[in-house]
Amino acid sequence: MTRQRYLAWLVVILAVASTLRFVWLRADPPTVDVVGVGIVWHDEGAWTHNARNRALWGAWTTDEWNPVYVAPVFTALEYASFRELGVGLWQARVVPAASGLLAVIFLAAGLAAAGDRRTALIGAALLATNYAFVMWNRAALMESTMTAFIVVAWAAYAMAERRAAWGAVAGVAVVLAWFTKAAAAFFAGAIVLDVAITLTAASLPGVRNRLGMAMPSQTQVRAAAVTIASLAIAAVAIGALFVWPHWTDYRFYNWQMSVLRKPEYDVRHMLDRASWLPIVQAIFMRMWLVLAAAAVAILAILARWRTARPAERLLVLWVLIGVLELVVHDSSNDRRYVMFIPAMIALASLLAGRRDSILPPELAASRRARFLAVPWLLLLGYIVAGAALRPAFLTEIASSHFHSVVLLSASLAIAVTAVVVWQWRPLVESLSVRSIPATAVGALLAVGVGWNLLEFGRWASHRREANYEASVALGRLLPPGTLVQGKLANGLALDNRIRPIFIGNHFGNYDDRLRRDDVRYILTYDLPSVGYESQADSGLIQELLNHYPQHHTVATFDVDETPAIDRAALIDKGPK
């Protein structure tokens, strides 16, 4: 492919990516249900709270809910948008939308370095149109921006194989991802591990020879050294300038609130989270073709791990360590899966773009390789099978019953593994003498892109701006500066000038929640249920309403959160 043709196609892809992300930015995201992409829109106001404070009132902190300590980079970017464009819903969503576009650009650059131009276009087209990724790019939440920095880090690491200076970009991007959302810690671990592999192979010939690893090139060694050095320098700088001066708040928000408060860490709960991984949420189901191709690509890279390039190894570590983080921490929340989308697409694209055989031919006669493949076949087979079977069990999943689909997925993974082990030699020989035909790649790419565009078109044809209109209506009803309690007050604060008072479960404005008689109003759902936005926090809203028995509803606003009828209620604490 010529450079001119490559750039022409890339411009077309980026134009499509920009359109999907920036058009109708005030529109409500898809509703939250068992087949949705899981965007909880009222979290947008909560996570942009400090940026809004700074833009409107000139102070980062105005109450006891301060997610700036969770997401300082995201908060700074949101403040820059508010400062330049004004405070509002679409202005808040510009940041993740731009992040998503940046991810498409850098994924293409990384794939061009790790593969070739055709591979880069395949990956860019898939990421540009991926429905779940597009929708998360349109929500003012941290996941898109965190994932974009991870993509930048991986792409720069891939490009550093040719020019080591890109390692500086990789290291800084890892730190920016971490301080956008600490969930990116898994990727920091992945890139540090791969740097250690490269430097060990270069500096310890005895270890390298025993493991049968290839000697890294001088550029790869320099790239690894520059990456780890820039990562350390950036981490120390942000630690000194931000973390240390605010250590008490930083530790509370990132450890006590985000880690200790949430999951159970015993074996039974970890097994539950592991078994739920491909089933409980719909993102893997939505990109099943990419998921299946990525699983094959992971197996292929593991098969030639000793000679695989650093960028390939890092993609595998990205997925495997990310899966481990979900098992340990939380696999039940849609937002946890966004970080896998670019990695899966990159792996699938590298497989589709290969010009030579998928597996090395010497693998067919290796009994050791056949034995070592079993756990990886079981793991990846279970994830692929679970995502494929999920649509047949939607009713059970909606009522949190996973037993049947877990057993069936595990059985299918065991059966596939047994067949592969039994037919090892002919299967490996077949994959070691051929690549995927270009016509098959083109057909599958057309199906994948077409399906994503169809889903976007279906959403666009029924789009509403109910949540934006509710925020505007609330601003007409309440004068600027009015204090309003409740998480939903944050959600509906972006297009008005109220002062929301967020109440979390033992965080935020929790301690004085029943003593705030200076706050006249409460904002909450009354449909589909009272306090729906805080249902995970032990009925905090209902407790607040019970404390003010003479409360009455002042106004209601139509909003859009679930497939049912959703309504927000502004409640006056006092009698009529």
N, C-alpha and C positions, 0 to 999 in steps of 0.2 A: 504494500500500500504506500503510495507516494505521500510525502509530507503535506502537499496541498489538499489531497483528498481527505486525509486524516483530519486536518484542521477544519475543512468544510463540514464534515460530518459532526465533528465536535461542537462547532458553533450551532448546528441544528439541534443537537441534543441539549446543549445549555439553554437554548431558547425555549425548548419544551420544558426543561427543568424549572426555569424562571417563571414561566407562565403558570405551571401547576402550583408553585409555591407562593406567588405574590398576588394572584388574582383573587378577588373576593375575600380579603384578609379579615373582614369583620364577620364572616359567616360562621355559624356554629359548627363545631367539629362533629364527626359521626357520633351517634348516641352510644352510650355504654351498654353493651349486651354481650352475650356469649360468643357472637361472631364478629364483634367490633374490634377496633384497634386500641380501645382502652383509655382514651383521653378524657380525663376528668377536668372539664373546662374551668370549674371554680377554683382550681389550684393556681391558675395563672395569676390572679390578683394577689394571692398569698405569697408566691415566690418572687414577684416583682415589687413587693411591699416597700423594701428599703430604697430601691431606685425611685419609686413614686414619691416617697417621703422627701428625698433629697431634691427632686425636681420641683415639687410643690411647696414644701415648707422650709427648704434649705438645711435640713438635718437628716442624716441617715437613719437615726433611731428616734422614734417618738413614743414608743410603747415597749412592751416586753416580748414582742414577736419580731425577731431580727434574723431572717435567713441569710443576710449578708455573710454571717459567719459559716454558713454551710456552702454558699456559692458566691464567693467574692468576685470571681471573674465574670460570671453571668450577671451579677448585680451591676458591675461596672459597665458592661456592654448595654444593659437595659437603660441605665442612667444616661449614657451617651445618646441613645436613641430618643429618650424623653427630652433631653436637653435640646437636641437639634430639631426634632420633629413635633414636639409637644407630647403631652401625656394622653394616652388613649389605647384602646385595644389593638388597633392595627399597628400602632407604633411599637407596642410590646412584642407583637408577632414578627416584626421585621427582623429582629435579632436571630431567632431560630430559623426563619426562612433563608436569610443570608448564610447562616451556618450550613444549612442543607445544601445550598448551591456550592459553597466552598468544599463540602465533602465530595460532591460529584467531580469537581475540577481536580482535586488532589487524588481521588481514587483513580481517575484516568491517568494522571501523571505517574502514580505508583505502579499501576499495571503496565504502562508503557515501559517502565524501567525493569520490572520483574518479568514481563512477557514481551509483547510487541504491540504495535499500534492497533491491530485487529482486536487483541485481547482488551486493550484499553477502551475501545469503543463499545465492546460488548458490556463491560462492567459499567461504564458511564451511562449507557442506555438503560440498563436494569436499575441502577440506583436512582437515576433521574425520574423514573416513572413508578418505582415501587410504592404502592398505594399506602401501606402502613408508614413508610418512611416519610412520604410526602405529607401525610396528615400530622405526624409528629413534628415535622418541620414547620407546620402552620400553627402550632400551639406554643404559647409563651411559657414553656417549661424548659428545664435544664438539659433534658436528655439529648436533644438535637445538637446543642452547642458542645456538650461533653463528647458526644460521638464524633462530631466534626473534628475536634482537636485530636482525637484518637486516630482518625483517618489521616490527618495531616502528619502525625507522628509516624504512622506506618509508611506512608508514601515517601516522606523525607528519608526514612531509614532505607527504603528500597533504592531511592536515588543516590544515597550515600555510597552505594556499592560502586558507582561510577565516579562520583565526586564527593570525597569524604566530608567536605564542609557542610553538606546537607545534614550531617549528624547533629550539628548544633541546633538546627530547626527541629529535628526529631526530639531531642532532649527537652527543649523548651516547651514544645507542644504537649509532651507527656505531663509536665508540671501544670500547664494551663488546663488540661483536661481534668486533672486531679482537683484543682481549685475551682473548677466549674461545678463538679460534683465528685465527692470523695469515692463514689462507686467506681471511678476510673482507676482505683488502686490496683485492680486486677491487671490492667494493661501495663502499669508501671512495673509490676512484678514480672510480666511476660517479657518486656523489652530488656529488663535487667538480666533475666535468665538467658536470653539469647545473646546478649553482649558477653555474658560469662562463658557461654559455649564457644563463641568465636575467639575470645582472648585465651581461653584454656587450650583450644586446639592449636593456636599460634605459638604459645609460650611453653607448653609442656609436651614435647614430642613423644615421650613415653606414653602418656595418657592417650594422645592422638593415635598412636600406632596400635595400642591395645584395643581401642574402640573402632579402629578402621576408618577414622574420619579423614576427610580431605584437608589438606593444608589451606587455610584461608589466604586469599590474596592480600597483598600489602594494603590495597585500598580498603578492603573489608576490615582489616585490623585497625587502620586509622579511623574508619567510620565508627567502629565500635567504641574506640577510645574517645573520640570527639562526642559521641552520643552520651556516654555515661558521664563525661566531664560536664557537658552543658546541662544535663539533667540535675547533677549535684549542685552546680552553681545556681541554677534557677530555683531549685528547692530551698537552698540556704537563703537566697535573697528574699523570697516570699515569706519564708519562715521568720526572718529577722524583721522585715518591714510590716508584716501583717499578723502572723500567727502568734509570735511571742508577745507583742504588745497587747493582744486580746486573748491570751491563752485560756483564761477561765471560760469566756463565752465560746471560744472555738472548741474547746474540749467538751463542753456541755452539748453543743449542737451536733458535733460530729461523732461523739462517743456515747454519752448518756442518752440522748434523744434518738439518734439514728441507729445505734447498734444495741445497747443494753435494753432499751425500752421495747423493741419490736419482736424479734423471733425467739423461739425456743431452740436451744443448741444441743439437745440430747439426740441420741442416735435415732429414736423413732421419728422425730420431727424432720431430721435430715433425710431419712429414707422417704418420708412423705414428699418432701420437696424435690428429691431426685426423681421419684416416680411421676410427679405432676409435670415435670419440666416440659415435655413436648405437648401436653394435653390441656393444661388448665387455661392457657391463653391461646389466641388465634393467630399470632404473627407467624409462627412456623407453618401452620396450615395454609396461610395465605400465599406463602412463597415456597410451596412444597417442591416444585421442580428445581428451584435453586438449592433448596435444602438437600435434596437427594444428590445433586451434582456436587455440592460442597462436601458431603460425606465421602463420596468416591475420591474427591481431590485430597481430603485429609488422609485417607488410607494410602493413596499414591505417594504423598509426601512423607508419611511415616515409613513407607517401604524403602525410600531412598534417603532417609533422614541424615545419614552420614555424609552425603554429598549434596544435600538440599541447600539452596541459597538462603542467606539470613532472612530475606523478606518472606520466603515461603514458610520457613520455620516459625517466624513471628505470627503469621496468620493462623497456623495451627495452635500455637500457644495462646493467641487471642481467644480462640473459641474454647479450648479445653480449660484454661484457667478461668475464663468467664463463666463457664458452666459450673465449675467448682465453687465459685463465689455465690452463684444462685442457690446451689445446694446448701451451702453453709448459711446463707443470709435470708434469701426470699425469692422463690420462684413463682409466687402467686400473683404478682403485679405486672401488668402489661409493660410498664415503662422499663422494667429490667431487661426486656428483650430487644429494645431498640438498638443497643450497642452491638448486637450480633449481625444486623442486616448488612452493613458494608462488608464485614468479614466473610459472610456466606457468599455474597455476590462476587467478591474478589476471588475466592477459592473456586467457585463455579466458572468464572471467566477464565482463570488460568487453565482449568481443565478443558474448557471449550476451545481455547486458543492454541492448545498444544499442537505442534507440527509433527512431533515424534510419538512413540508409543507411550501408553499411560503408565505401565509398570515395567521395571527392569527385567529382562528375560531370565537372568540367573535366579530370580525369585521362585520360579516354578519348581525347581528341584530342592528347595531349601525346606527341610522339616522344621528347623528352628523358626523360620519366618511364618510357617503355617501355625505353629503353636503360639507365637507372639501375636498373631493377628486376631486370635479369638476374643480377648477382652475388648479390643477396639471395634470388632464386628458387632459384638453384643451391645456396646454403648451406642454406637452410631445407628445400628439397626433399630434399636428401641426408639431413638429420637425420631428417625424417619418413619417408622411404623406408627408411632403414637400420633404424629402430625397427620398421617394419611387416614387413620381410623377415626380421628376426632369428629368429623362431620356426622358420623353415624351414631354418635352418643351425645348429641347436643342437649337433649332433654335431661339426661343424667348429670351432665357437667353443670348445667344451669342450676341444679339443686345440690351441687357439690358432692355428687356420687361418682367416684372415679374407679371403683374396684374392678368393674367389668372391663373397661377399656385398658386399664393397666395390665390386667392379666392377659388379655388378648394381644396387646402390643408386645409384651414380654415373650409370649409364646411364639409370635411371628418372628421376633428377633432371634430367638433360639433356633427356630426352624431354618431361617435363612443362613445363620452361621453354620449350622450343621451341613447344609447343602454345599456351602462354599468350601468348608474343610474337606468334605467328601470328594468334591470335584475340583480340588485345588489346582492340580497341574493343568488340565485343559482350560480352566477359566483364566489362570494367570498367563498361560501361553497365548491365549486369544488377545488379552489386553496388552501383551508385550510386543505384539507385531503390528498393531494398528492404532491410529488416533481416531477421534470422533470426526466423521465426514462433515465437510463444510455445509452441505445441504441440510443435514440434521441440525447442526448448530443454528443455521438461519431460521429453520422452521420453529425450533423450540424458542428462539429469541423472539420471533414474531408472536408466538402464543403468549409468552410471558409479558412482553410489553403491551400487547393488545388487551390482555386480561386486566392489567393494572389501569390502563386508560379507560376501559369500560367501567371499572369500579369507580374511578374518579368522576366519569360522566354521570353515573347513576347518582352519586352523592350530589353533584352540582345541580342536577335537574330538580332535586328536592331541597336545596339548601335554604336556610332561613338565617335571620339575624336577630333571633329572639333574645339572646343573652345581651347583645349590644344594646338593643332597644330597651331592655329592662334597666340597664345601667343608666341610660340617658333619662328614662322616666323617673328613676330614683333621684337623680340629680335635680330634676324639676321640682320634686316634692320636698327635698330637704336642702336647706341652705348650706353653703360651703363651710367646712369645719365641723359639721354635726358628727358627734360620736355615735357609733353604731356597733353593738356587740355581735359576734358570730363570724364563723369562717366564711359564710356566704357574703357577709359584708365586704370582705376582701375580694371575693370573686366578682362582685358587682361594683367595684370602686374605680375601675380604670377610666370610665367616661363620665365621671362626676368628681366632686371635690369633698366627699364625706371623709371622715377619719375612722377607718375600720379598727375594731379591737378584736384581734384573733384570739380564740380560746382553744388551746390544745389540751390533751390529756397529760397533765403534770408538766406542761411547758407553755410558752407564750404567756398570755394574760390569764393564767389559770388560778393563781393563788388568791387574787382579789376579785374573782368573777362574781361573787355574791355580795360584794360590798361596793360595787360601782353604781351607786345611786345617782352619780353625776351623768351617767349614760342613760338617756331616755329610751333608746330604741334597741330592738333585737331584730336581726334579719336572718331568716332561716327558710328552709323548704316547709311547705305544708302538704305538698303532693310531690312524689308518691307517698311520702310519709313525713311526719314532723321530725325535724332534725336529721333528714336523710344525709346531708353532707357530713355529719359527724357521727354516723352510725358505728364507725369503728372505734369511737372514743367513749364508749359506755354511757351514751345518752346525756352528754353534757348540755345540749340545748334543752332537753326536757327538764333536766334539773334546774336550769336557769328559769324556765317558764314556771315551774312549780314554786320557785322562790318568790315570784311575783304573781300571786293568784288573781289579781284584778287586771291582768294584762288584757289587751284587746288588739285586734288586727286593724291597722290603719289603711293598708293598701296591699294588693296582690299584683304580681307580675308574672306573665307567662315566660318560662325559660325552657331550655331544651337540654336534657341530660340523659334521659332513658327513653326507650321506645314507648313508655306509658305517658300519661299527661303529667307534666312537671310544672310546679308553680312555686314562686318565692313569695314569702309573706313578710311585710314590714310590721312589726309588733311594737306597740307602745306599752311600757311596763305598768303604767298607771291606769286608773279607771277612766271610763269615757267621760 
